[in-house]
Amino acid sequence: MKRVRCPKCDNYIVFDETKYADGQSLVFVCQHCKKEFGIRIGKSKLHEKHEEKLLDEQANNQNYGSIVVVENQFAFKQVIPLDLGENEFGRYIKGININKPIETRDPSIDTFHCAITVKRNKKGKLQYILRDAPSDTGTFYMNEILRDCDRINLEDGAIITIGATTLILRTATEKD
C-alpha cells in the first residue's frame, strides 16, 4: 500500500500501487477538500531520497541517533534524525512549528506530544531524556504512562508509544 498527500489540505489517500504499471498516471480526488491532482507511478527522484536505507544512513550522519516511527495502523516507517538539544515530536499539520513532525493521520497524537532532549553528560557521553509535552492522550515508555513531571533516561532500543504510533530510539554509535 502506498499513500499520497493532497497538495491542498495535506490529508493522505491510500491506494494499492501493485495494481498499476510503472509510468502510469493516476488522478485522485481528495475526499476532504475535493482537490483533484495527479501522480505518475514509478520511482522518482523524490522517492529515491526517501528509501529506508538512505534514511537510516542520513539519520545517523550527525551522530546523535534517530527515532524510528512505526505508524501501527498502516505500518508505515519513518526515520527521524535527532539533534543535540530538544527534539519536539508531534503530528504534522501545516503551520505547526515543531522541529520533529511525524507524518501521520493518527488523531490521538497531539501536534506537540513529547520531547526527547539529547545532551552530553559530564563525561561527554550522549544522554537521551524523554518527557511528555503534556499531551492529551499521554506518552508511554515501555508501556508505562509518564506523568507531566517525569523525565526518563532512555537507552538504545527504548520503545515509546504516542497515540497508536510506536517510536523506537536508536542511539548514536559513539567512538572511544
Summary of the structure (lengths in Angstrom):
residues: 176
radius of gyration: 17.9
end to end distance: 42.6
largest distance: 56.8
contacts: 480
relative contact order: 0.14
helix: 9%
strand: 41%
